[in-house]
């Protein structure tokens, strides 16, 4: 994602209905994945089959390369689609839940060393 | 992963039109194979007429260029209609789904091999996609290829059978044949072909490779969060040459694209390659691979491969090359292998295994000893 740090700075001032702003999210490093023409294919270690996520999932997956908060993800997605960050919060949260369900996501609290 | 070409077959085209369509599709496939390569004349963006699009997709599958086509589309070199995009996207996703499945198998198998201390190197698509390609999604592959130290090959096969639940595609020709003479042993694990290589290519040139050289170096690549050893730069280049010149007949375009990329990306030095090729008695292979790739992909004289076209090749090696270039190659290659093999005892064991395979092996192919001999005779005499 171009200009990621700039967008993250910007994110601090944006309300994204983040109920737990100290929570950080990132990819599981053992997920095998590929960029497709319209999204990303993911294969977590224990999954029976691969999962395909489409836009804006691809953007969110790219953002999750390093730990980010929900606010920061919303800001990046909002900026990319030129919409208010708050308007994408539900979609982002749904996708994070989906990624968590297939064990593609790691979460940890700010200030706590990530377990990887 | 097969693309239906039923519609194309149903088209009522005259033989002339059919020929024109084939040539047209070939041109498109060459454009895809050459896309993004350095030291070539940049190609103008192109689109594929609907009338030949199914054949084009079929060609992408056959030539293993589905990833390259996706790359060309992303770079706006290949222009697609909406329905064409859907078709390519679907096909690309199928291949990528297979690719990540193959990578998962590599992780499991690498762990088993490491636990047993068996030296190995990842080969071909699974390594090339990560090491050479700008984005691994641009190099598709369907099988897992792993080179294993020859004296540990049988153990590696047993690991694949017992620990991964695999089954052999066919029995060993005769006991002890695999670890001494086979190019590889094919094991099916779930829906994936696991190809356990003893050497890098079949036939006589597979017997002259310095496998100690190959295992002396390695270059790691990441698969998920695991590091896996691939061949070092020179061995990877040599392997790409074997594949481009001898792997398929006629050569697959993806093999040529791999070679063109490996030569540039790994900054191959001509003198180093010439020295290794001489020691492995493979100068003819390197020269032939370079010639085909430069010619088919239109590489300029500035491309590193162009400098290998003038390598001097001995007559004996040229003759060995011919054993790969005939419809009877299943038989001419073993004959040529017997010629280059060192030691009378090895040669005798090899020939005896081929002439009188085990009953189990013959039965797996539905052959008797007599039909096996008749088949070999007919092929060698150009009658079958």
Interface residues (C-beta under 8 A of the other chain):
Chain A: X29 X30 X31 X32 X33 X34 X35 X36 X37 X38 X41 X42 X43 X45 X49 X50 X52
Chain B: X70 X73 X74 X85 X88 X89 X92 X93 X96 X97 X99 X100 X101 X103 X104 X135 X136 X137 X223 X224 X225 X226
